[in-house]
Amino acid sequence: MTESASVTEPVTEPATAPRSERSADVIVVGAGPAGATTAYHLAKSGLDVLLLEKTAFPREKVCGDGLTPRAVKQLVAMGIDISEEAGWLRNKGLRIIGGGSRLQLDWPDLASFPDYGLVRKRDDFDEQLARQAQKAGARLHERCNVGAPIVNELTGHITGVHAKLGDEKTPVTFHAPVVVAADGNSTRLSLAMGLHRREDRPMGVAVRTYFTSPRHDDDYLESWLELWDRRGAQDRLLPGYGWIFGMGDGTSNVGLGILNSSSAFRELDWREILKAWCASMPEDWGYTPENMTGPIRGAALPMAFNRQPHYTKGLLLVGDAGGLVNPFNGEGIAYAMESGAIAAEVIVQAHARATYAQRELALHRYPKVLKDTYGGYYSLGRAFVKLIGNPQVMRIATQRGLTHPLLMRFTLKMLANLTDPTGGDAMDRIINGLSKVAPKA
């Protein structure tokens, strides 16, 4: 997964350029979970926000559609109606299959997070968040394809963006003293500002499709820890996992996530691996080609702060643009929303400062907060990725770990990052302690 080298060059403007009618306190580029959450919290705090989305809702994104309690907490904070009557399917926990064992674990009972997860298709999920940001006062422009950043010629700071608006692709400019890049893994805006992906950070790939299935109303997310490449003379155990998430609408989301810590990462056809895995399932589950309701689609998973710094020259990175995906389990939505809320809080405080120097001091706090919040945990995740890249380690962990329920409950908390930060049980204290002492890189 390499990024294109052909990046639109920043367009400089005079230091005294007039503010156009298309101006705001903040521009947020991208209306996925990270951008919509950022815009919502900014608007709720009284700031004028432009939310720019290159496509039109509803629109599809590659995702497992399963939300852990971390993401549920953010939905509640945004005032989203997450009732079953509103179309959300609740889940009780995670069912883990591997090494000939099957273990069902409920989400932990914590003060900091709810004890349930949710499932919802991304095309509908993203739109709900974007509309909630609109209700809070954000000005959403759909079919707004952002191109080059506008850069102040004296300070080098981004002060706006050039874009093409609508089906007619009308050229427009938007201006704001602060811009948020929420434009996903490709994040053309970050690249144009000179922020490139770190090659020393893990990257994953997810591929998924939907099947009509009698398992559509499963109230547990299901994770399969053994993915095999059965080509050639010897079978290879791959670093990643498969998932089956019932959607509650007659279909199941079936997919897999793979890490680049495997030598097989670049050579395998992951769509074919998914097809072969589905073919090994019981026939009455319905994961057969004739029951497939859509094509197999894939997407990159940028992990563990793979693009830094998260603030520079008026630009803040949130969600996938900043590599916020959890390296332990490939979860991205919760961290996209959390980083959006953190960025909004920092921007609101900076906006209230009286001078440019004071505002910059406040904005430079954002990467520090991210590292304090996730840095140690993501460092542990990077070590985990290296370990499971060894097929022998992966095999032993799968075969022996699932026979110890207490160990697996600890593992669930660790992989899903579900602990109480203060107090909690012994597992919480161990995980929190490890995260504190690990390097915050």
C-alpha positions as CSV (number, residue, x, y, z in Angstrom):
1,M,0.0,0.0,0.0
2,T,2.1,2.9,-1.2
3,E,0.9,6.4,-1.6
4,S,1.1,8.3,-4.8
5,A,4.0,10.6,-5.3
6,S,1.9,13.0,-7.4
7,V,0.7,15.4,-4.7
8,T,-0.9,18.7,-5.5
9,E,1.5,21.5,-4.5
10,P,0.4,24.0,-1.9
11,V,-0.8,27.4,-3.3
12,T,0.7,30.3,-1.5
13,E,-1.3,33.5,-0.8
14,P,-0.3,36.9,0.3
15,A,-0.1,37.4,4.1
16,T,-2.9,40.0,3.8
17,A,-5.3,38.0,1.6
18,P,-8.9,38.9,2.4
19,R,-11.3,36.4,4.0
20,S,-13.7,35.2,1.4
21,E,-17.4,34.6,2.0
22,R,-16.5,30.9,2.2
23,S,-14.7,31.3,5.5
24,A,-15.0,29.8,9.0
25,D,-13.2,29.4,12.3
26,V,-12.2,25.8,11.3
27,I,-12.3,23.7,8.1
28,V,-12.6,20.0,8.5
29,V,-11.7,18.0,5.4
30,G,-13.6,14.7,5.3
31,A,-16.9,13.8,6.9
32,G,-16.2,10.2,8.0
33,P,-16.3,9.4,11.7
34,A,-13.2,11.4,12.6
35,G,-14.3,14.5,10.6
36,A,-17.9,14.4,11.6
37,T,-17.1,14.0,15.3
38,T,-14.6,16.9,15.2
39,A,-17.1,19.1,13.4
40,Y,-19.9,18.2,15.9
41,H,-17.9,19.1,19.0
42,L,-16.5,22.3,17.4
43,A,-20.0,23.4,16.4
44,K,-21.5,22.5,19.8
45,S,-18.8,24.8,21.4
46,G,-20.0,27.7,19.2
47,L,-17.3,27.7,16.5
48,D,-18.1,28.2,12.9
49,V,-17.2,25.0,11.1
50,L,-17.0,24.0,7.4
51,L,-17.2,20.2,6.9
52,L,-16.1,19.3,3.4
53,E,-16.9,15.8,2.0
54,K,-15.8,14.7,-1.4
55,T,-18.6,12.3,-2.0
56,A,-22.4,12.4,-1.3
57,F,-24.2,10.5,1.4
58,P,-25.0,7.7,1.6
59,R,-21.7,6.3,0.5
60,E,-19.9,3.0,1.2
61,K,-16.7,2.5,3.1
62,V,-14.8,-0.8,3.7
63,C,-15.3,-1.8,7.4
64,G,-16.3,-4.6,9.6
65,D,-19.3,-2.5,10.7
66,G,-18.8,-3.8,14.3
67,L,-18.4,-1.2,17.0
68,T,-16.8,-1.9,20.4
69,P,-17.9,-0.2,23.7
70,R,-15.2,2.5,23.0
71,A,-17.1,3.6,19.9
72,V,-20.5,3.4,21.6
73,K,-19.3,5.8,24.3
74,Q,-18.5,8.4,21.6
75,L,-21.9,7.9,19.9
76,V,-23.6,8.6,23.3
77,A,-21.5,11.7,23.7
78,M,-22.7,13.0,20.3
79,G,-26.4,12.4,21.3
80,I,-26.9,9.7,18.6
81,D,-30.1,7.6,19.1
82,I,-28.5,4.1,19.4
83,S,-31.7,2.3,20.2
84,E,-32.8,-0.9,18.4
85,E,-35.8,1.0,17.2
86,A,-33.4,3.4,15.4
87,G,-31.8,0.5,13.5
88,W,-28.8,-0.4,15.7
89,L,-28.0,-4.0,16.5
90,R,-26.5,-4.6,20.0
91,N,-23.9,-7.2,20.7
92,K,-22.8,-8.7,24.1
93,G,-19.2,-9.4,23.4
94,L,-16.7,-11.3,21.3
95,R,-16.7,-15.0,20.3
96,I,-13.2,-16.2,19.5
97,I,-12.5,-19.3,17.4
98,G,-9.1,-20.9,16.9
99,G,-6.9,-23.8,17.7
100,G,-9.9,-26.1,17.8
101,S,-11.5,-24.1,20.6
102,R,-14.4,-21.7,20.8
103,L,-14.6,-19.1,23.6
104,Q,-17.4,-16.6,24.1
105,L,-16.4,-13.5,26.1
106,D,-18.8,-10.7,27.2
107,W,-17.6,-7.1,27.0
108,P,-16.1,-6.2,30.4
109,D,-18.2,-4.4,33.1
110,L,-16.5,-1.0,33.4
111,A,-17.3,2.4,34.8
112,S,-15.7,4.1,31.8
113,F,-17.4,2.3,29.0
114,P,-20.8,0.6,28.3
115,D,-21.0,-3.2,28.4
116,Y,-22.3,-3.6,24.9
117,G,-21.2,-3.0,21.3
118,L,-23.2,-2.1,18.2
119,V,-23.4,-3.0,14.5
120,R,-24.4,-0.7,11.7
121,K,-23.4,-0.4,8.0
122,R,-20.9,2.3,7.3
123,D,-22.9,3.9,4.5
124,D,-25.6,4.7,7.0
125,F,-23.4,5.1,10.1
126,D,-21.2,7.9,8.5
127,E,-24.2,9.8,7.3
128,Q,-25.8,9.7,10.8
129,L,-22.7,11.3,12.3
130,A,-22.4,13.9,9.5
131,R,-26.1,14.9,9.9
132,Q,-25.6,15.1,13.7
133,A,-22.7,17.6,13.1
134,Q,-25.0,19.6,10.8
135,K,-27.7,19.7,13.5
136,A,-25.0,21.1,15.9
137,G,-24.4,23.9,13.4
138,A,-21.6,22.6,11.1
139,R,-21.9,23.6,7.5
140,L,-21.6,20.5,5.4
141,H,-20.7,20.6,1.7
142,E,-21.1,17.3,0.0
143,R,-19.5,16.6,-3.4
144,C,-16.7,18.9,-2.4
145,N,-13.4,17.6,-3.7
146,V,-10.5,19.3,-1.8
147,G,-7.3,19.9,-3.8
148,A,-4.4,22.1,-2.9
149,P,-4.0,23.7,0.5
150,I,-3.6,27.5,0.6
151,V,-0.5,28.5,2.5
152,N,0.5,31.8,4.0
153,E,3.7,33.0,2.2
154,L,5.2,34.5,5.4
155,T,4.3,31.9,8.0
156,G,4.0,28.7,5.9
157,H,0.8,28.0,7.7
158,I,-2.3,26.5,5.9
159,T,-5.0,29.1,5.8
160,G,-7.6,27.4,3.6
161,V,-8.1,25.0,0.7
162,H,-8.9,25.0,-2.9
163,A,-11.8,22.7,-3.9
164,K,-14.2,21.8,-6.7
165,L,-17.8,21.9,-5.6
166,G,-20.8,20.0,-6.9
167,D,-21.4,17.9,-10.0
168,E,-20.3,20.9,-12.1
169,K,-16.9,20.9,-10.2
170,T,-17.1,24.6,-9.7
171,P,-13.7,26.0,-8.4
172,V,-14.0,27.5,-4.9
173,T,-11.7,28.5,-2.1
174,F,-12.4,28.1,1.6
175,H,-10.5,30.0,4.3
176,A,-9.9,29.3,8.0
177,P,-7.1,29.8,10.5
178,V,-7.2,26.1,11.4
179,V,-7.7,23.1,9.2
180,V,-8.4,19.5,10.2
181,A,-7.3,16.7,7.9
182,A,-9.9,13.9,8.3
183,D,-9.4,12.6,4.8
184,G,-8.5,9.1,5.6
185,N,-5.4,6.9,4.9
186,S,-4.7,8.6,1.5
187,T,-4.9,12.1,3.2
188,R,-3.8,14.1,0.2
189,L,-4.0,17.3,2.3
190,S,-1.4,16.0,4.7
191,L,0.9,14.9,1.9
192,A,0.6,18.3,0.3
193,M,1.7,19.8,3.6
194,G,4.8,17.6,3.6
195,L,3.6,14.9,6.1
196,H,4.4,11.4,4.8
197,R,3.7,8.0,6.1
198,R,6.3,6.4,8.5
199,E,7.5,3.1,7.1
200,D,8.4,1.8,10.6
201,R,4.8,1.6,11.7
202,P,2.5,-1.4,11.0
203,M,0.0,-1.3,8.2
204,G,-2.9,-3.6,7.7
205,V,-5.4,-4.5,5.0
206,A,-9.0,-5.3,5.4
207,V,-11.2,-7.0,2.8
208,R,-14.9,-7.8,3.3
209,T,-18.2,-8.6,1.7
210,Y,-21.8,-9.3,2.6
211,F,-23.8,-12.5,2.4
212,T,-27.5,-13.3,3.0
213,S,-27.3,-15.6,6.0
214,P,-29.4,-17.1,8.8
215,R,-26.6,-15.9,11.1
216,H,-27.6,-12.2,10.6
217,D,-28.9,-11.6,14.1
218,D,-25.9,-13.0,16.1
219,D,-25.5,-11.0,19.3
220,Y,-21.8,-11.6,19.5
221,L,-19.1,-10.4,17.2
222,E,-17.1,-13.4,15.9
223,S,-13.3,-13.4,15.4
224,W,-11.4,-16.3,13.8
225,L,-7.8,-16.3,14.8
226,E,-6.5,-18.8,12.2
227,L,-6.2,-17.6,8.6
228,W,-4.3,-20.1,6.4
229,D,-2.6,-19.7,3.1
230,R,-3.1,-23.3,1.7
231,R,-1.3,-22.7,-1.5
232,G,1.9,-24.7,-2.2
233,A,3.3,-27.7,-0.4
234,Q,2.9,-26.3,3.1
235,D,0.1,-24.4,4.7
236,R,1.1,-21.0,6.2
237,L,-0.6,-19.4,9.2
238,L,-1.1,-15.7,8.4
239,P,-0.8,-12.8,10.9
240,G,-4.4,-11.5,11.1
241,Y,-7.9,-12.7,11.8
242,G,-11.2,-13.3,10.1
243,W,-14.5,-11.9,11.3
244,I,-18.2,-12.6,11.0
245,F,-20.6,-9.9,12.1
246,G,-24.3,-10.3,11.9
247,M,-25.9,-7.1,10.6
248,G,-29.5,-7.8,11.8
249,D,-30.9,-7.1,8.3
250,G,-30.7,-10.6,6.9
251,T,-27.0,-10.3,6.0
252,S,-23.6,-11.0,7.6
253,N,-20.4,-8.9,7.1
254,V,-17.6,-11.4,6.5
255,G,-14.1,-10.3,6.2
256,L,-10.5,-10.5,7.2
257,G,-7.7,-8.3,8.4
258,I,-4.0,-8.9,7.6
259,L,-0.9,-7.3,8.9
260,N,2.2,-6.3,6.9
261,S,4.4,-8.1,9.4
262,S,4.1,-11.2,7.3
263,S,6.4,-12.0,4.4
264,A,3.2,-13.0,2.5
265,F,1.7,-9.5,2.9
266,R,2.5,-8.2,-0.6
267,E,2.3,-11.5,-2.6
268,L,-1.1,-12.8,-1.6
269,D,-4.4,-12.1,-3.2
270,W,-6.5,-11.3,-0.1
271,R,-9.8,-11.5,-2.0
272,E,-8.9,-15.1,-3.0
273,I,-7.9,-15.9,0.6
274,L,-11.4,-14.6,1.8
275,K,-13.1,-16.7,-0.9
276,A,-11.3,-19.8,0.2
277,W,-12.0,-19.1,3.9
278,C,-15.7,-18.6,3.2
279,A,-15.7,-21.9,1.2
280,S,-14.5,-23.7,4.3
281,M,-17.5,-22.6,6.3
282,P,-20.6,-24.8,6.9
283,E,-22.9,-24.6,3.9
284,D,-26.0,-23.8,5.9
285,W,-24.4,-20.5,7.0
286,G,-24.9,-19.2,3.5
287,Y,-21.4,-17.8,2.8
288,T,-21.5,-19.0,-0.8
289,P,-21.1,-17.0,-4.0
290,E,-24.8,-17.1,-4.9
291,N,-25.6,-15.5,-1.5
292,M,-23.1,-12.7,-1.9
293,T,-24.9,-9.3,-1.9
294,G,-22.0,-7.1,-3.0
295,P,-18.4,-7.2,-4.3
296,I,-15.4,-8.0,-2.2
297,R,-13.8,-4.6,-1.3
298,G,-10.6,-3.8,0.5
299,A,-9.0,-0.9,2.3
300,A,-5.7,0.0,4.1
301,L,-5.5,0.2,7.9
302,P,-2.9,2.8,9.0
303,M,-1.8,2.0,12.5
304,A,0.0,3.3,15.6
305,F,0.6,6.9,14.7
306,N,2.0,6.2,11.2
307,R,1.9,9.9,10.2
308,Q,3.4,12.6,12.4
309,P,3.4,15.3,13.7
310,H,-0.3,15.4,14.4
311,Y,-0.2,19.2,14.4
312,T,1.9,21.4,12.3
313,K,1.5,24.8,10.6
314,G,-2.3,25.1,11.3
315,L,-3.1,21.5,10.3
316,L,-4.3,18.9,12.7
317,L,-4.6,15.2,11.8
318,V,-7.4,13.0,13.1
319,G,-8.5,9.4,12.5
320,D,-6.9,7.4,9.7
321,A,-5.1,10.5,8.4
322,G,-2.9,10.4,11.6
323,G,-2.7,6.6,11.7
324,L,-4.9,6.2,14.7
325,V,-5.9,2.6,14.0
326,N,-5.3,0.2,17.0
327,P,-2.5,-2.2,16.0
328,F,-3.8,-4.9,18.4
329,N,-7.2,-5.4,16.7
330,G,-7.5,-3.1,13.6
331,E,-10.2,-1.0,15.2
332,G,-10.4,2.5,13.7
333,I,-13.8,4.0,14.3
334,A,-13.5,4.5,18.0
335,Y,-10.1,6.1,17.7
336,A,-11.2,8.3,14.8
337,M,-14.0,9.6,17.0
338,E,-11.9,10.0,20.1
339,S,-9.2,11.9,18.2
340,G,-11.9,14.1,16.7
341,A,-13.2,15.0,20.2
342,I,-9.7,15.6,21.5
343,A,-8.8,17.8,18.5
344,A,-12.0,19.8,18.9
345,E,-11.3,20.5,22.6
346,V,-7.8,21.7,21.8
347,I,-9.0,23.9,18.9
348,V,-11.8,25.4,21.1
349,Q,-9.2,26.3,23.8
350,A,-6.8,27.7,21.2
351,H,-9.6,29.8,19.6
352,A,-10.1,31.6,22.9
353,R,-6.5,32.7,23.2
354,A,-5.8,36.4,22.6
355,T,-2.6,36.2,20.5
356,Y,-1.2,34.1,17.7
357,A,1.6,32.8,19.9
358,Q,-0.8,31.7,22.6
359,R,-3.0,30.0,20.0
360,E,0.0,28.1,18.6
361,L,1.0,27.1,22.1
362,A,-2.4,25.6,22.7
363,L,-2.6,23.9,19.3
364,H,0.9,22.3,19.8
365,R,-0.7,20.5,22.8
366,Y,-2.7,18.2,20.5
367,P,0.1,15.7,19.6
368,K,1.1,15.7,23.2
369,V,-2.4,14.7,24.4
370,L,-2.5,12.0,21.7
371,K,0.8,10.5,22.8
372,D,-0.2,10.7,26.5
373,T,-3.5,9.0,25.6
374,Y,-2.4,6.3,23.2
375,G,1.4,6.4,22.8
376,G,2.4,3.7,25.3
377,Y,-0.5,1.5,24.3
378,Y,0.3,1.8,20.6
379,S,4.0,0.9,21.4
380,L,2.8,-2.3,23.0
381,G,0.7,-2.9,19.9
382,R,3.7,-2.5,17.6
383,A,5.5,-5.2,19.7
384,F,2.4,-7.4,19.5
385,V,2.4,-7.0,15.7
386,K,6.0,-8.2,15.4
387,L,5.3,-11.2,17.7
388,I,2.3,-12.5,15.7
389,G,4.3,-12.0,12.5
390,N,6.1,-15.1,13.5
391,P,3.9,-18.1,12.5
392,Q,5.2,-20.3,15.3
393,V,4.3,-17.7,18.0
394,M,0.9,-17.2,16.3
395,R,0.3,-21.0,16.3
396,I,1.2,-21.5,20.0
397,A,-0.8,-18.5,21.1
398,T,-3.9,-19.7,19.2
399,Q,-3.7,-23.3,20.3
400,R,-2.9,-22.7,24.0
401,G,-4.4,-19.3,24.8
402,L,-8.0,-20.2,24.1
403,T,-7.9,-23.0,26.6
404,H,-7.4,-20.5,29.5
405,P,-10.6,-18.3,29.9
406,L,-9.0,-16.0,32.5
407,L,-6.0,-15.3,30.2
408,M,-8.4,-14.6,27.3
409,R,-10.5,-12.2,29.4
410,F,-7.2,-10.3,30.0
411,T,-6.4,-10.5,26.3
412,L,-9.8,-9.1,25.3
413,K,-9.3,-6.1,27.6
414,M,-5.8,-5.6,26.2
415,L,-6.7,-6.0,22.5
416,A,-9.9,-3.9,22.7
417,N,-8.3,-1.3,25.0
418,L,-11.1,-1.6,27.5
419,T,-10.0,-0.7,31.0
420,D,-10.9,1.7,33.7
421,P,-8.1,4.3,33.9
422,T,-8.3,4.7,37.7
423,G,-9.2,1.9,40.0
424,G,-10.5,-1.1,38.1
425,D,-9.5,-4.7,38.7
426,A,-6.0,-6.3,38.7
427,M,-6.2,-6.8,34.9
428,D,-6.9,-3.1,34.4
429,R,-4.0,-2.1,36.6
430,I,-1.6,-4.4,34.8
431,I,-2.6,-3.1,31.3
432,N,-2.6,0.5,32.4
433,G,0.8,0.1,34.1
434,L,2.3,-1.5,30.9
435,S,0.9,1.4,28.8
436,K,2.4,4.0,31.1
437,V,5.9,2.5,31.1
438,A,6.0,1.8,27.4
439,P,7.7,4.4,25.1
440,K,5.2,7.1,23.9
441,A,6.6,7.2,20.3
